[in-house]
Amino acid sequence: MFDNICKFLAENFSTDFASWLLGEPITLTELSPSELSLEPIRADALILLQSDQTVLHLEFQTQANADIPFRMIDYRLRVYRRFPHKRMRQVVIYLRQNNSELVQQNTFSIPGTHHEFEVIRLWEQSTDVFLRTPRLLPFAVLSRTTDPVSVLNQVATTIEEITESRIQSNIAASAAILAGLVLKKEVIRQILRAEIMRESVIYQDILEKGKAEGKAEALLQVARNLLQTGMPLEQIVMVTGLSAEQLRLLQQEGETNPPQ
C-alpha cells in the first residue's frame, strides 16, 4: 500500500518530483519496464519516468532490501541499451526509519564492476522541502521531525488551501496513508478531514477493493452454509460459481475447524 501510494504520487505529480530530485521542473512521462529488453524482474515499488534527455528511476521502500543494488545496476544497463544517450538518475527512497546498514548502501560492486546510485532516507530530509511543495506534502510527516503530529497539522492546513478539489483529495488521502507509518489511525483521523479524502481516486480504489473482498467472503460463507446442509458439490458449484476444488478446500477447513 505505502509503495503504491508513492508510485501514484510520482506518476501524477512527476514535475514536482523532477524539481525535488533533478533540480528542474522538467516534464516526465512514465516509461514502462516492459519497454526495456530482457525478462522483467520483480520490482513492486519501481517507477521509471523519462523526458527527452533524462530517465528518472525511483524505488520506494518501507523496509531495508538487500536486492536493491542489483536492481539499480540491472535497470541502469537496461536503460542504456534502450536509450544510450539519455542521462539517468537513480534514487532509492526509504520511507520509514531503519537502522539497517542496507539503507546506507548506494553502490553495487563485483570484481571489475562498480555502480553508484542515490539513496534518500526521508527521516533525514528537511520538513520544509515538502511543506513548501503542496504535491509533496504526504512525505512531510516522514521527514526529520521530533513532532510528526505538529507536522501533520501543518500538512492539513496547507491541504485546505489547495483549490483544485481532485488534487486536494488525492494529496489528503496519500498523506493519511503515509502518516500511518509513524502515527496512529486515531490521530490521523482527528487531523485530516475524511470528507476530503473520500473524493480521492485512492480512497475509491480502496473502497472498491474492500467491497470486492467483502462480496468474496460473503460468497464463501454461503458455500460453507450449503456444505453444512449436505447439498451435493455439483449444486453448490452452480449456485455460487465457486470451483469444485474451492469447495473441497472449504470442506477440509470445516472438518479441521468445525462450527462451535
ZIDAWO-V981012 format. One record per helix or strand of 3 or more residues. SS is the DSSP state (H for helix, E for strand). FROM is the first residue (numbers start at 1). TO is the last residue. Records with the same first field share a line. If there is no record, write none. Layout:
BEGIN
SS = FROM-TO + FROM-TO
END
This chain:
BEGIN
H = 2-12 + 14-22 + 33-35 + 68-82 + 101-104 + 122-124 + 127-131 + 134-142 + 148-160 + 165-179 + 185-191 + 194-197 + 201-229 + 233-240 + 244-256
E = 46-50 + 54-61 + 87-94 + 107-110 + 113-116 + 118-121
END
